[in-house]
Amino acid sequence: MTIPEAFSIILSRRFSSTSAAATTTIRRLSPYPNLPGIHSKYKPKVVEEAQKALTDYLHTTRSLPFTFAEHIGKNSIVSLANLIRKIDFSAPTFSRSFRRLLRYQPINEFEFFFESIGIDHNEVPGLLPSNKFFFSEDGSVLNAAYTLSGFGFPWNMLGKLYKEEVSIFSKGSSELSARLDGFKEYGFGNLSVVGICLAFPYLLSVEGGLSSDIDALFGDLKRVFVELEMGCCVEGNVDAWYEVCSKVRVFYDLGCEKGKVGELICRRKELFLECPEEVLVQKANYFCKFGVRKDCVGSFLLQSPEIFNLDLETPVISVLGLLEHFGLNTEELLDVSQKYLHVLGRNKMANLPNVMKALDLHEWLFNKIKSSNGQLLVTYTVSGPDEDIDKAYVNALKRIESSRTSTHTMSKLDFLRGIGFGENALTIKVLKNLHGSSTELQERFDFLLGTGIKYSKLCLQIRMAVRILSQSPGILEEKINFLCQEMGSSLQYLDNFPAFLCFDLENRVKRRYGYYLWLKENGLCTENYSIASLVATSEKKFLARLFRIHPAAPKQYLEGSSYKIPFNNSQENSMIR
């Protein structure tokens, strides 16, 4: 089968229309919105009459061209339903009542417009201009839509352009037309340019003339369409052009160089033609999780076609078995086992990138995968049904599944496995002291990562002091700021004493540290205490230490008034870290 024939078959499966007329046909949304109080047998007629009335209102009363009024009327079903609900429904009088509503309660025309161009109605409120209801108050958005629609852009796909490059809709009609006509000079027709611009909206927003960057992009597209003989397959089909261009964009987004992507794609024609865009994106996102450069992921994907047929979600992996398969020797495996006990056992292939980050082996593994063109990953399987199964984990899992809070507990367990903890007894021990929903736990974990703590070290910190994930990001931020700015320490201190983040900041850390500084400044204490010694010591032992410094110190500390010191970033101290 030739490439054009194969591509034609693929397109026939993915798109229901191949004519130019079909691409500009109004895409009708569900004609049956939620309309309480209106019997289902009346809904089709009610919606039809409301759409007609709205179209007439926009055309006759608001002076919009009929074609565009109809686009808005037919494609703003949620906004329309909100209007319908304002009327006490009566079948015989509905049409008249609805028209009266439009006459005496003017609508926010921008709300209907934004929904009609394909923007989700829930996002519309954030896009509405302030203190403006009518296009007559600001017609730039509508005029841009007229120009784009007149060129061939499907009305209800204009939202893609608006959400990604809002500045397009502030440009004048002549400027947009000139830019679009300029793209045709590369040898593409109107509908081809439409599909290209939908995939690359920045083409319409970039200032100035046609740059070398744009030349390179169109050069890639032309090479792909010519060498893959796609012209006859996608002619007259905006969706098909958009699909192909979106695949090219995946590799641009991965950092592959414009002007060279076309050549790389043409070396893997079958891969590019047969693999849907969503699969390309899914595979790209998966390998980007290894923390490597995106352009490395892009070139790897184009060189490793078998990866696209590999299930990267559901297969089970044995951590040690996989590391051995990828080349770690016995001594290296023993070192991993001793240092990263919490990662050992089984996990899901979907979690492999984070498992490797928890072992600090993510870049090593990706380089192994890439150098083998994916073969090492493709050929890996668990050696047997009993490989790397932790019986204590299995028994604990059974108890969880039969408990009353199984759903909540399992979601927390999934979180732990997702960040790299394996199916082992130590993970269950950590789980027992983990508080919060999986969403809250992920938010706290992501916050701590964002502070600059290394992934593998953060997992080790959680293993040592799991309660650090029981606090909100705001509280964690306050404690980290105090540790680094006021106590003069650093994030690295948490590698050895992560429990610092578990202690009460006001009543424990600040209070003890403040008194310690006061004693030092007044020459009453000559010893240097570590942060852990100051914070983690029990209250009884801490007071005993103060008594050894001075008999009156415990009483003064407990009263806590005369020694308070304001903290600031310039404070110096000589604490042992």
C-alpha positions as CSV (number, residue, x, y, z in Angstrom):
1,M,0.0,0.0,0.0
2,T,1.4,3.4,-1.0
3,I,1.8,6.2,1.6
4,P,-1.0,8.4,0.1
5,E,-3.4,5.4,0.2
6,A,-2.5,4.6,3.8
7,F,-2.9,8.2,4.7
8,S,-6.3,8.4,3.0
9,I,-7.5,5.4,5.0
10,I,-6.3,7.0,8.2
11,L,-8.1,10.2,7.4
12,S,-11.3,8.4,6.6
13,R,-11.3,6.9,10.0
14,R,-10.5,10.2,11.8
15,F,-12.7,12.7,9.9
16,S,-16.2,12.4,8.7
17,S,-16.1,15.2,6.1
18,T,-13.6,15.9,3.3
19,S,-15.2,18.8,1.5
20,A,-14.5,22.5,1.8
21,A,-18.1,23.1,2.5
22,A,-18.2,20.7,5.4
23,T,-15.4,22.6,7.1
24,T,-17.4,25.8,7.3
25,T,-20.6,24.1,8.3
26,I,-21.8,25.2,11.7
27,R,-21.0,22.6,14.3
28,R,-24.2,22.2,16.2
29,L,-23.7,21.6,19.9
30,S,-26.2,19.5,21.9
31,P,-29.7,20.8,21.1
32,Y,-31.0,19.6,24.5
33,P,-29.5,21.7,27.3
34,N,-30.5,21.3,30.9
35,L,-33.9,23.1,31.0
36,P,-35.9,22.2,34.1
37,G,-39.6,22.9,33.8
38,I,-39.7,22.2,30.1
39,H,-40.9,18.7,29.0
40,S,-38.5,16.8,26.8
41,K,-40.9,16.7,23.9
42,Y,-40.8,20.5,23.8
43,K,-37.1,21.0,24.1
44,P,-36.1,20.6,20.4
45,K,-38.7,23.2,19.4
46,V,-37.8,25.5,22.2
47,V,-34.1,25.5,21.3
48,E,-34.8,26.0,17.6
49,E,-37.1,28.9,18.3
50,A,-34.7,30.5,20.7
51,Q,-31.8,30.1,18.3
52,K,-33.9,31.7,15.5
53,A,-35.0,34.5,17.7
54,L,-31.4,35.2,18.8
55,T,-30.2,35.2,15.2
56,D,-32.9,37.6,14.2
57,Y,-32.2,39.9,17.1
58,L,-28.5,40.0,16.3
59,H,-29.1,40.6,12.6
60,T,-32.1,42.9,12.7
61,T,-31.7,44.8,16.0
62,R,-27.9,44.7,16.4
63,S,-27.1,44.9,12.7
64,L,-24.7,41.9,12.5
65,P,-24.4,40.3,9.0
66,F,-26.9,37.4,8.9
67,T,-24.2,34.7,8.5
68,F,-22.3,35.7,11.6
69,A,-25.5,36.3,13.6
70,E,-26.5,32.7,12.7
71,H,-23.0,31.4,13.8
72,I,-23.5,33.0,17.2
73,G,-27.1,31.9,17.5
74,K,-26.4,28.3,16.7
75,N,-23.2,27.8,18.7
76,S,-24.0,29.5,22.1
77,I,-26.2,26.8,23.5
78,V,-25.3,27.3,27.2
79,S,-25.7,31.0,27.2
80,L,-29.0,30.5,25.3
81,A,-30.2,28.1,27.9
82,N,-29.5,30.6,30.6
83,L,-31.8,33.0,28.8
84,I,-34.5,30.4,28.3
85,R,-34.6,29.7,32.0
86,K,-35.6,33.3,32.8
87,I,-39.0,32.7,31.2
88,D,-42.0,31.0,32.8
89,F,-42.4,28.4,30.1
90,S,-45.7,28.1,28.2
91,A,-45.6,26.3,24.8
92,P,-48.1,28.5,23.0
93,T,-46.4,31.8,24.1
94,F,-42.7,30.8,24.4
95,S,-41.6,32.4,21.1
96,R,-43.2,35.7,21.8
97,S,-42.0,35.7,25.4
98,F,-38.4,35.0,24.4
99,R,-38.4,37.8,21.8
100,R,-39.8,40.2,24.3
101,L,-37.0,39.2,26.7
102,L,-34.4,40.0,24.1
103,R,-36.1,43.3,23.4
104,Y,-36.3,44.5,27.0
105,Q,-33.3,42.8,28.6
106,P,-30.3,43.2,26.3
107,I,-27.8,40.4,26.3
108,N,-24.0,40.5,26.8
109,E,-23.1,40.0,23.2
110,F,-19.5,39.1,24.1
111,E,-20.6,36.2,26.2
112,F,-22.6,34.6,23.3
113,F,-19.7,35.4,20.9
114,F,-17.0,33.7,23.0
115,E,-19.0,30.6,23.5
116,S,-19.9,30.4,19.8
117,I,-16.2,30.4,18.7
118,G,-15.6,27.3,20.7
119,I,-14.5,28.5,24.1
120,D,-16.0,26.5,27.0
121,H,-18.7,28.5,28.7
122,N,-17.1,28.1,32.1
123,E,-14.1,30.0,30.8
124,V,-16.1,32.8,29.2
125,P,-16.6,35.0,32.4
126,G,-12.8,35.5,32.7
127,L,-12.6,36.7,29.1
128,L,-15.5,39.3,29.1
129,P,-14.4,42.9,28.7
130,S,-15.3,45.0,31.7
131,N,-18.2,47.4,31.4
132,K,-18.9,46.4,27.8
133,F,-22.0,44.5,26.6
134,F,-22.3,45.4,22.9
135,F,-20.1,44.9,19.9
136,S,-20.8,48.6,19.1
137,E,-18.6,49.5,22.2
138,D,-15.7,47.5,20.9
139,G,-15.9,45.9,17.5
140,S,-12.3,44.8,17.1
141,V,-12.9,41.2,18.2
142,L,-15.9,40.8,16.0
143,N,-14.1,42.4,13.0
144,A,-11.2,40.0,13.3
145,A,-13.6,37.1,13.5
146,Y,-15.3,38.4,10.3
147,T,-11.9,38.5,8.5
148,L,-10.8,35.1,9.7
149,S,-14.1,33.4,8.9
150,G,-14.2,35.0,5.5
151,F,-10.8,33.5,4.7
152,G,-12.0,30.0,5.6
153,F,-11.5,29.6,9.3
154,P,-14.4,27.5,10.8
155,W,-16.3,29.9,13.1
156,N,-16.4,27.5,16.1
157,M,-12.6,26.9,15.9
158,L,-11.7,30.5,16.3
159,G,-11.6,30.0,20.0
160,K,-8.3,28.0,19.5
161,L,-6.7,31.2,18.2
162,Y,-8.2,33.5,20.8
163,K,-7.1,31.3,23.8
164,E,-3.6,30.9,22.5
165,E,-2.9,34.3,20.9
166,V,-5.5,36.8,22.0
167,S,-3.6,39.6,20.3
168,I,-4.8,38.3,16.9
169,F,-8.2,39.7,17.7
170,S,-6.9,43.2,18.2
171,K,-5.4,43.4,14.7
172,G,-7.2,45.2,11.9
173,S,-8.8,43.4,9.0
174,S,-6.3,44.6,6.4
175,E,-3.3,43.5,8.5
176,L,-4.8,40.0,9.0
177,S,-5.7,39.7,5.4
178,A,-2.2,40.7,4.3
179,R,-0.6,38.2,6.7
180,L,-2.8,35.4,5.5
181,D,-2.2,36.2,1.8
182,G,1.5,36.2,2.6
183,F,1.3,32.6,3.8
184,K,-0.3,31.6,0.5
185,E,2.9,32.7,-1.3
186,Y,4.6,29.7,0.1
187,G,2.5,27.6,-2.2
188,F,-0.5,26.8,0.1
189,G,-4.2,27.4,-0.6
190,N,-6.7,29.0,1.8
191,L,-7.8,25.9,3.6
192,S,-4.2,24.7,4.0
193,V,-3.2,28.1,5.5
194,V,-6.2,27.8,7.9
195,G,-5.1,24.4,9.1
196,I,-1.5,25.6,9.6
197,C,-2.6,28.7,11.5
198,L,-4.9,26.7,13.8
199,A,-1.9,24.6,14.7
200,F,0.5,27.5,14.9
201,P,-1.6,30.6,16.1
202,Y,1.5,32.6,16.7
203,L,1.9,33.0,12.9
204,L,-0.9,35.5,13.0
205,S,0.3,37.4,16.1
206,V,4.0,37.8,15.5
207,E,4.9,41.4,14.7
208,G,6.8,42.4,11.6
209,G,7.2,40.7,8.3
210,L,7.8,37.0,7.5
211,S,10.9,36.0,9.4
212,S,13.5,33.2,8.9
213,D,11.7,31.3,11.7
214,I,8.5,31.4,9.7
215,D,10.4,30.5,6.5
216,A,11.8,27.4,8.3
217,L,8.4,26.3,9.5
218,F,6.8,26.5,6.1
219,G,9.8,24.8,4.7
220,D,9.2,21.8,7.1
221,L,5.5,21.7,6.3
222,K,6.1,21.8,2.5
223,R,8.7,19.0,2.7
224,V,6.3,16.8,4.8
225,F,3.4,17.4,2.4
226,V,5.4,16.9,-0.7
227,E,7.5,13.9,0.3
228,L,4.6,12.2,2.0
229,E,2.4,13.0,-1.0
230,M,-0.4,14.3,1.2
231,G,-1.7,17.1,-1.1
232,C,-4.5,15.1,-2.7
233,C,-5.4,13.4,0.7
234,V,-6.0,16.6,2.7
235,E,-7.2,18.9,0.0
236,G,-10.3,20.7,1.1
237,N,-10.2,19.4,4.7
238,V,-9.3,21.9,7.4
239,D,-9.4,19.2,10.1
240,A,-6.9,17.0,8.2
241,W,-4.5,19.9,7.7
242,Y,-4.8,20.8,11.3
243,E,-4.2,17.2,12.4
244,V,-1.0,16.9,10.4
245,C,0.3,20.3,11.4
246,S,-0.4,19.5,15.1
247,K,1.8,16.5,14.8
248,V,4.6,18.6,13.5
249,R,4.1,21.0,16.3
250,V,4.6,18.3,18.9
251,F,8.2,18.1,17.8
252,Y,8.6,21.9,17.8
253,D,7.3,22.0,21.3
254,L,9.9,19.4,22.2
255,G,12.6,21.8,21.1
256,C,13.4,20.3,17.8
257,E,14.9,22.9,15.4
258,K,12.6,24.4,12.8
259,G,13.9,23.7,9.3
260,K,15.2,20.2,10.3
261,V,12.0,18.6,11.6
262,G,10.6,18.0,8.1
263,E,13.7,15.9,7.2
264,L,13.5,13.9,10.4
265,I,9.8,13.2,10.0
266,C,10.2,12.1,6.4
267,R,12.7,9.5,7.5
268,R,9.9,7.9,9.6
269,K,6.9,8.4,7.2
270,E,4.8,5.4,8.4
271,L,5.3,6.5,12.1
272,F,4.2,10.0,11.4
273,L,1.2,8.9,9.3
274,E,-0.1,6.1,11.5
275,C,0.4,7.5,15.0
276,P,-2.4,9.9,16.2
277,E,-1.3,13.2,17.7
278,E,-2.6,12.3,21.2
279,V,-0.3,9.2,21.2
280,L,2.6,11.4,20.2
281,V,1.9,13.8,23.0
282,Q,1.4,10.9,25.5
283,K,4.7,9.3,24.6
284,A,6.5,12.7,24.6
285,N,5.1,13.6,28.1
286,Y,6.1,10.2,29.4
287,F,9.8,10.5,28.5
288,C,10.0,14.2,29.4
289,K,9.2,13.0,33.0
290,F,12.7,11.6,33.1
291,G,14.0,15.2,33.4
292,V,16.0,15.2,30.3
293,R,16.1,17.9,27.5
294,K,13.0,18.0,25.4
295,D,14.9,18.0,22.2
296,C,16.5,14.7,23.2
297,V,13.0,13.2,23.7
298,G,12.0,14.5,20.3
299,S,14.9,13.0,18.4
300,F,14.5,9.7,20.4
301,L,10.9,9.4,19.4
302,L,11.6,9.8,15.7
303,Q,14.4,7.2,15.9
304,S,12.4,4.6,17.9
305,P,9.2,3.6,16.2
306,E,8.6,0.5,18.3
307,I,8.1,2.7,21.4
308,F,4.7,3.9,20.0
309,N,3.3,0.4,20.2
310,L,4.5,-0.1,23.7
311,D,2.1,0.1,26.6
312,L,3.7,2.5,29.0
313,E,0.8,2.5,31.5
314,T,-0.3,-0.9,32.8
315,P,2.6,-3.3,32.8
316,V,4.2,-4.2,36.1
317,I,7.9,-3.6,36.7
318,S,10.2,-5.1,39.3
319,V,12.6,-2.3,40.3
320,L,15.7,-4.4,40.9
321,G,14.8,-6.7,37.9
322,L,14.5,-3.8,35.6
323,L,17.8,-2.2,36.8
324,E,19.6,-5.5,36.2
325,H,18.0,-5.8,32.8
326,F,19.4,-2.3,32.0
327,G,22.9,-3.3,33.1
328,L,23.5,-2.6,36.8
329,N,25.9,-5.2,38.3
330,T,25.5,-7.0,41.6
331,E,27.5,-4.5,43.6
332,E,25.5,-1.6,42.2
333,L,22.2,-3.4,42.8
334,L,23.3,-4.0,46.4
335,D,24.1,-0.3,46.8
336,V,20.6,0.7,45.5
337,S,19.0,-1.8,47.8
338,Q,20.7,-0.4,50.9
339,K,20.2,3.3,50.2
340,Y,16.7,3.2,48.6
341,L,14.8,0.5,50.4
342,H,11.6,2.5,50.1
343,V,11.7,2.3,46.2
344,L,12.2,-1.5,46.0
345,G,9.5,-4.0,45.0
346,R,7.0,-3.7,42.2
347,N,5.5,-0.7,40.6
348,K,3.7,0.3,37.4
349,M,5.4,1.1,34.2
350,A,3.5,4.4,34.3
351,N,5.5,5.4,37.4
352,L,8.9,4.4,36.0
353,P,10.2,8.0,35.4
354,N,9.4,8.9,39.0
355,V,10.8,5.6,40.3
356,M,14.1,6.4,38.5
357,K,14.1,10.0,39.9
358,A,13.6,8.6,43.4
359,L,16.7,6.5,42.7
360,D,18.5,9.4,41.1
361,L,19.0,7.2,38.0
362,H,16.6,8.9,35.7
363,E,19.1,10.4,33.2
364,W,21.1,7.1,33.2
365,L,18.0,5.1,32.4
366,F,16.8,7.4,29.6
367,N,20.3,7.4,28.0
368,K,20.2,3.6,28.1
369,I,16.7,3.6,26.5
370,K,17.8,6.1,23.9
371,S,21.1,4.4,23.0
372,S,19.2,1.1,22.4
373,N,16.5,2.9,20.3
374,G,14.0,1.8,22.9
375,Q,14.8,-1.9,22.6
376,L,15.9,-2.3,26.2
377,L,12.5,-1.0,27.3
378,V,10.5,-2.9,24.7
379,T,12.1,-6.2,25.6
380,Y,11.8,-5.8,29.4
381,T,9.2,-8.0,31.2
382,V,8.9,-9.3,34.8
383,S,10.6,-12.6,34.9
384,G,7.9,-14.4,36.8
385,P,4.6,-14.0,38.7
386,D,6.5,-14.1,42.1
387,E,9.4,-11.8,41.2
388,D,10.0,-9.1,43.8
389,I,6.7,-9.6,45.6
390,D,6.7,-8.3,49.2
391,K,4.4,-10.6,51.3
392,A,4.1,-8.0,54.0
393,Y,2.9,-5.5,51.4
394,V,0.4,-7.9,49.9
395,N,-1.1,-8.7,53.4
396,A,-1.4,-5.0,54.2
397,L,-3.0,-4.4,50.8
398,K,-5.7,-7.0,51.6
399,R,-6.4,-5.3,54.9
400,I,-6.7,-1.9,53.2
401,E,-9.1,-3.2,50.6
402,S,-11.4,-4.7,53.2
403,S,-11.4,-1.6,55.4
404,R,-14.1,1.1,55.6
405,T,-11.8,3.7,54.3
406,S,-10.3,1.7,51.5
407,T,-10.9,4.3,48.7
408,H,-9.2,7.1,50.7
409,T,-6.3,4.9,51.8
410,M,-5.8,3.4,48.3
411,S,-5.7,6.9,46.8
412,K,-2.9,7.8,49.2
413,L,-1.1,4.6,48.4
414,D,-1.4,5.4,44.7
415,F,0.2,8.8,45.5
416,L,3.2,7.1,47.1
417,R,3.7,4.7,44.3
418,G,3.3,7.6,41.8
419,I,6.2,9.5,43.3
420,G,8.4,6.4,43.3
421,F,7.7,4.4,46.5
422,G,7.6,0.7,45.7
423,E,5.3,-2.1,46.9
424,N,7.1,-2.9,50.1
425,A,6.6,-3.0,53.9
426,L,8.4,0.4,54.3
427,T,5.9,2.1,52.0
428,I,3.0,0.7,54.2
429,K,4.7,2.1,57.3
430,V,5.0,5.5,55.6
431,L,1.3,5.3,54.5
432,K,0.1,4.9,58.1
433,N,1.4,8.3,59.0
434,L,0.4,10.1,55.8
435,H,-2.5,12.6,56.3
436,G,-4.5,14.4,53.7
437,S,-6.1,13.6,50.4
438,S,-4.0,12.5,47.4
439,T,-4.6,15.9,45.8
440,E,-3.4,17.7,48.9
441,L,-0.4,15.4,49.2
442,Q,0.6,16.0,45.6
443,E,0.3,19.7,46.1
444,R,2.6,19.7,49.1
445,F,5.1,17.4,47.4
446,D,5.2,19.6,44.3
447,F,5.7,22.7,46.5
448,L,8.7,21.1,48.3
449,L,10.2,20.1,44.9
450,G,9.7,23.7,43.7
451,T,11.8,25.0,46.6
452,G,14.8,23.3,45.0
453,I,15.0,20.1,47.0
454,K,16.3,17.2,44.8
455,Y,13.7,14.6,43.9
456,S,15.5,11.6,45.3
457,K,16.4,13.5,48.5
458,L,12.8,14.6,49.0
459,C,11.6,11.0,48.8
460,L,14.3,10.1,51.4
461,Q,13.1,13.0,53.6
462,I,9.5,11.7,53.4
463,R,10.7,8.2,54.3
464,M,12.5,9.7,57.4
465,A,9.8,12.2,58.4
466,V,6.6,11.6,56.6
467,R,4.7,14.2,58.6
468,I,6.3,16.9,56.5
469,L,3.6,16.1,54.0
470,S,0.8,16.6,56.6
471,Q,1.2,20.4,56.4
472,S,0.0,23.0,53.9
473,P,2.3,24.6,51.4
474,G,1.9,27.9,53.2
475,I,3.1,26.5,56.6
476,L,6.0,24.7,54.9
477,E,7.0,27.9,53.1
478,E,7.1,29.8,56.5
479,K,9.3,27.1,58.0
480,I,11.7,26.9,55.1
481,N,12.0,30.7,55.0
482,F,12.8,30.8,58.7
483,L,15.4,28.0,58.4
484,C,17.2,29.6,55.5
485,Q,16.8,33.3,56.1
486,E,16.7,33.7,59.9
487,M,18.7,30.7,61.1
488,G,21.2,31.1,58.3
489,S,21.0,27.4,57.2
490,S,20.1,25.9,53.9
491,L,17.8,23.4,52.3
492,Q,20.6,20.8,52.5
493,Y,20.2,20.7,56.2
494,L,16.8,19.0,55.7
495,D,18.7,16.0,54.2
496,N,19.8,15.0,57.7
497,F,17.0,16.6,59.7
498,P,13.8,16.7,57.7
499,A,11.8,16.6,61.0
500,F,12.6,20.3,61.3
501,L,9.6,20.9,59.1
502,C,7.3,19.0,61.5
503,F,7.8,21.2,64.6
504,D,5.6,24.1,65.5
505,L,7.3,27.3,64.1
506,E,5.9,29.8,66.6
507,N,5.8,27.9,69.8
508,R,8.8,25.6,69.4
509,V,11.3,26.8,66.8
510,K,11.2,30.5,67.1
511,R,10.8,30.4,70.9
512,R,13.8,28.2,71.5
513,Y,15.9,29.8,68.9
514,G,15.1,33.3,70.1
515,Y,16.1,32.4,73.7
516,Y,19.3,30.8,72.5
517,L,20.3,34.0,70.7
518,W,19.4,36.0,73.7
519,L,21.6,33.8,75.9
520,K,24.5,34.1,73.4
521,E,24.3,37.8,73.0
522,N,24.3,38.3,76.8
523,G,27.3,36.0,77.3
524,L,25.4,33.4,79.3
525,C,25.8,30.6,76.8
526,T,29.2,29.7,75.2
527,E,28.2,26.4,73.7
528,N,27.2,26.1,70.0
529,Y,24.1,23.9,69.6
530,S,22.9,22.5,66.3
531,I,19.4,23.2,65.0
532,A,18.4,19.7,65.6
533,S,19.7,19.8,69.2
534,L,17.7,23.0,69.8
535,V,14.5,21.9,68.2
536,A,14.2,18.2,68.6
537,T,15.2,18.0,72.3
538,S,12.2,17.2,74.6
539,E,10.8,20.1,76.7
540,K,12.0,18.4,79.9
541,K,15.6,18.0,78.6
542,F,15.6,21.5,77.1
543,L,14.6,23.1,80.4
544,A,17.3,20.9,82.2
545,R,19.9,22.3,79.8
546,L,18.8,25.8,80.5
547,F,19.0,25.2,84.2
548,R,22.7,24.1,83.8
549,I,23.3,27.4,82.0
550,H,21.7,29.4,84.8
551,P,19.2,28.4,87.5
552,A,16.8,31.3,86.6
553,A,16.9,30.5,82.9
554,P,14.0,28.0,82.8
555,K,11.6,30.3,84.5
556,Q,12.5,33.2,82.3
557,Y,12.2,31.0,79.2
558,L,8.7,29.8,80.2
559,E,7.5,33.4,80.9
560,G,8.9,34.3,77.5
561,S,8.7,38.1,77.6
562,S,12.0,39.8,78.4
563,Y,14.2,38.0,75.8
564,K,12.2,38.2,72.6
565,I,14.2,39.2,69.6
566,P,12.8,40.5,66.3
567,F,13.9,38.2,63.5
568,N,15.3,39.6,60.2
569,N,17.4,38.5,57.3
570,S,20.5,40.3,58.5
571,Q,20.8,38.4,61.8
572,E,24.1,36.6,62.3
573,N,24.6,33.6,64.4
574,S,27.3,31.0,65.0
575,M,25.2,27.9,65.3
576,I,26.8,24.6,64.4
577,R,25.1,23.2,61.3
